[in-house]
Amino acid sequence: MKAADLRNKSVKDLQDELLALRKEQFNLRMQHTTGQLTNSSQLGKVRRNIARVKTIIGEMTSQSV
C-alpha cells in the first residue's frame, strides 16, 4: 500500500480501508494468539498500513479546516 495511492481516495474510502485493516489486524492477532500465524511480520505490515491511512486522513481533514 503506497501513500500516493491513498491520497487519491476520498476520506470516506479511507475510513472504509481503515475499518478493513483493523478487522485484518484483529484476525491476525487471534491467529498469533492461537499459534496459527505462520508469518508474524504481517502484524507489523498491517500496523504500518493503519498508521499510514490514519496519517493521510488527518492531513486531509486538517487541509479542509
Summary of the structure (lengths in Angstrom):
residues: 65
radius of gyration: 13.6
end to end distance: 26.7
largest distance: 45.5
contacts: 151
relative contact order: 0.17
helix: 82%
strand: 0%
